[in-house]
């Protein structure tokens, strides 16, 4: 598509008997009359179709360490070209990127870039991956899919940072072109999801089970622990038991710190002790890889060998301090296979985010 300012024909919708069109991308099932936008704001009925209004338009591009996504077992130390658009299909009261994800101001979409242009920029910058992040790529799935296909042509991996709130058919098509995903499992109660995100828990669990058992997508999970809302020992135990029984012990689980934002400014930041407690619960439930995030915690960021307990990768926030995994993904001490995607490691990209501007198409 050459005109990136035009609305892109959307997929996954059908006409209803009453004349409305239902968007079938996510479980919100928005039913639209002409000119109406869905809950995500970026998918709109235009005549007799649903269109994506943000195809080719980004809120900005940055080069990040892969650990920032967070992905600790997907080519550690590598760099990733990250971008998002605007809008979101959840309504999280605690959103940490609300100025992007809840924006209805299209002027925030400052950069225009087509899929091939993004793939070329990643290759020229030496990035191993492109990440669809900052807001949920589910809502710009057509753009993300096309970009992932362009990246695949250049040997660049594609990473989805997502809440996993998507219907089965688009889920198959979306993840068929992804290499890795970090899924936000925001809590482990329906009450939390309904009251604080305006969504439901089960579709997210369905996405995680699908990713783990029906795809080759490398998957990690992030849970933002919010004091008084999803940080009880009982809920964390239940979450970890579910991950162990339904996904297995090798899916990395990140517990990250909340800071007051958006509509939850009255809730205090997450104490580091809460993250450490959650990590210990995960380990006690049999998970091999549990991490803390958004805090300086070398132990909580360290990858230990599940076979012999050897220290393999030491991290402080997004900085790698020690790296000892073999190129083929084994512990050098006992040769236990370390779950993930690994390669030849020389040095880490580093902890810093580097904003970049893509040149406009000629």
N, C-alpha and C positions, 0 to 999 in steps of 0.2 A: 504494500500500500504506500503510495508516494505522498499523499496529502495527510500529514500527521495531525492536522487540525480538524479533519473530518471525523464524524462519528463512525465507529467500526461496527459492522454487523455482528451482533452477538449470537451465541449459540445457546442451546439448552433452554428452550422456552416452548410453550404451546398455547394455542388459542382456547379460551373457555367458552362455554355455551352462552354466557351472558355478554360476550363481546370483549371482555377483558383478556389480557395476555398474562399468563403466569410465568414468571422467571423460575426455571428449574435448576439453577446453579447451586443454591444452598438451601438448607431446611427452612429458611424464612418464607419461601414460596410466595414472594411478593406478587400481588395481582394488580395489574397496571392498566389504566386507561391512557389514551393518547396524551403524551407530554408528561406523564407521571414518572417519577424516579423511584427506584427501589430503596430499601432501608440503607443500602450501602451508598446511595446517592449517585454513583457513577454508572449504573446500569439504568437505562431509560427506555420507555416505549416511545418509538418514533414511527408513526403510521402503523403498519401491520407487522412490526418486528421490534425486538429488543436490541438496543445498540449499546456499545461501550464507549463512553465519552472521554476516556483517558488513554486510549490506545496511542502509544508513541510519545506520551507526555509524562515527565518525571518530576518529582519534588527535589531531585538532585542526585548526584552520583558521588560516591566516596570509595576509596580503597581501604579496606579494613583487614585486620587479622581474622582468619577463619574462626578463632576462638571467641570472637565477639558475637557470633551468631546466636547462641554459643554452640559450636561443634568442637568437641575435644578429641574425637576419634576419626575425623575426616581430613586426612592430609594435614596433620598438625604443623603449625608454623607457616603455612601457605597464606597467600594474600587472596582477597576476594573483592571483586568490583560489586558494590552494593547499590541498590536503588529501590525506590518505591514510587507510588503514584499518590492518590488521595482517596479518602473514603475508607469505610470498613463495614463488614456485615455483622459485627458485634457492636455492642454499646457499653463497653466496660467503663464503669465509673472510676476505675483506678488507672485508666490508660496512661502509659508513660510516654506515648508518642501522639497524644491527642491533637496537637496542633497540625499534624499531618493526617492522621487516620480519621479524624472527625471534621476535617476542613471541608467546607463547601465553597471555598474560594479557589476557583480554577487558576487564579493568578499565582498561586503557590506552585503550580506546575511550571517551573521556570525553564526546564530543559526539554528539548525535543530530540528524540533519537529513535530510529527504527531498529529492529532486531539485529540486522547484519552490522549496523554501525556499533551497537553495544558489544557484540561478539568481537569485532575487530579491535575496539578500544581495550577490552580485557586482554586480548592477545598481545597487543602492543605494550601494555603496562606490565606484562609478565604475571598476570593473575591466573591462578589455577582454576578459579571458579567465578561465576556470576551469581549473586544472591538477590532474590526477590524478597524484600524485607521493608522495614519501617512502617508499612501498612500491609494488610494481608493480601498476598498475591492471588488468593482465590477469586477476589472480585475483579481482577484484571487478567483472568486466566488466559484469554485469547492472546493477549500481548506477551504474557509469560511463556506460554507454549511456543509461540513463534520465535521468541528470543532463545529459548532453550534449544530449539532445533538448529538455529543459526550457530549457537555456541558449540553444539555437538559436531558440526561440520569443521570447526577449528580446534577440536580437542579440548574445549573448555567445559568444565563441569557446571551443572546447574543446581542451585540450592534454594529450597523453599523454606522461609521462616513464616510459620502459619499457625492459626488457631485450629486448623483441621475441620472447620465447619463447612462441609461441602457434601452434596448428594453423590450417590454411588456412580452414576454414569459419567459426569464430569470428573469425578475423582479418578476414575480409571484413565481417562485421557490426559489429565493434568500430570499425574505421577508417572505415566509412561515415559515422560521425557525428563524427569527429575533424577538426579543422582544422589541427593541427600536432602533431608528435611529435619528441621527442629520444630516440633509441635508443642504449642503451649497447652499443657493440661492445667487449666487455671485453678482448679480445685477438684475435690472428689465428692461433691454433693450437688444434687439437682437444685437445691435451694439457693446455693451460691450462684450457680450459672444463671438461674432465672432472675434473681433479684439484682445481681451485680453486673451481668453481661447482657441480659435480655435474650439469652439463648438457652440451649439445653445441653446437658452433659453427654447423653448417649451417642449422638452423632460424632462427637470427638473421640470417644472410646472406639467407635466403629472404624474411624479413620486410622487410628493407631493399630488396631488388629489387622486391618487391611494392609497397611504398609509393612508390618512385620511378617505377615504370613503369605501375602500374595504378590509382593513386589521384591525387587532387589535394591530398593532405595535405602541407603543408610539412614537410620532414624535415631534421633536423640530427643529427649523430652525436657521441657523447662516448666517448673512450677514457681511462680512468684508468690512468696509467702507474705500474707498481709496480716499484721497483728489483729487478733480477735475475730478473724473471718475465715481463715482456712489453715491456721497454724497449730491446731490442737494435735496432741500426740495421737489420739484415736483416728483422726482423719488422715494424718500422714501415714500411720501404720496401714490403714485401709488402702490408701493409694499405692503404697509400696507392695503390699500383698497382691494387688491386682496386676501391677506391672510384672511382678515375678511369675504369677500363674498364667497370665494371658499373653505376655510378650517374651518372657524369659529373663534370665539374670544378666544378659549381656547388653541390654539397651541402657545407655547412659542416662542418668537422671540428674538434672541440674536444679538446685534450690537457690533462687535468687532473691535479693533484698528489694523490698518495696520502698519507695520514697513518696512522700505526700504529693499528689498531683491530681489534676483535672477536678473531679467531683468528690475526691476523698482527701481533702487538705487537712481534715481534722484527725486523721489516723496517723500515729507516729511511725517513723521509719522502723524497718525490721531490725531487731537487735542481732548482732553477729551470732550470739549464743543460740538463737532460734534456728539459724541455718545449720550450725554445727550439730544441734540436736536432731534435726531432720536427716542430716547425712548419716548420723549414727543409726538412726532408725532404719534407713534404707539398707545399710550394711548388715544390720541385725536380721533383716528380712531376706537376706541372701543375694541382694543386688551386688554385682561385681564392680560397678563404676558409678559412684555417687559424688556429686560435686557441689560446692557452694559458689555463688556468683554475685557480682556487684560489690564485693568486699575484698580487702587484702587478707587472704587466708591461704598460705602456701600449702598446708596440709589438705585443706578442702579443695584445692585445685590440682592436687597430685593424682596421677594415675599410678596405681599399684598393680603389680602382677597378681591376678586371682589365683595363680598356682603356688607361687613361693613367697608372695608378699614383697618382692623386690620393688624399690622405687624406680619407676620407669620415666615418667615425665613430671617435672616439678613446674608448676605455674604460679605466678602471683598476679592475680587479676587476668589480664590478657597477655602477659609476658611469660615466655618459656625460659626457665632458668636452667633446666637439665633435661636432656633428651637421650633415652637409651633403648628405644624400640628398634628392632632390626628393620631393614628395608622391606622385608616380606611380612612384617607385622608379628614378630615373636619376641618373647622375653629372652634377653641374652643369657640370663642366669639358668633358667630351667626349660627354655624352649616352648613354654606355653603360648598358644595362639592368643593374641590380644585382639578382641573384637574391634572391627573398624576398617578403615581404608588407609593404608600407609604406603609410603614410598621412600625413595632415597632422601634423607634429611641432611642438609648442610648447615643452615642457620635459619632462624625464625624471621618472619617479616617484621615483627615488632608490635608494640601495643598501640601505636598511634593510628588515628584516622586521618586520611589524606583526601580532602575534597578535590574533585576534578570536574572540569567542564568539557563536555563532548563537543567537538566541532560540528556545526550544522551541516546537514546534507547539502552537497553542491548540485 
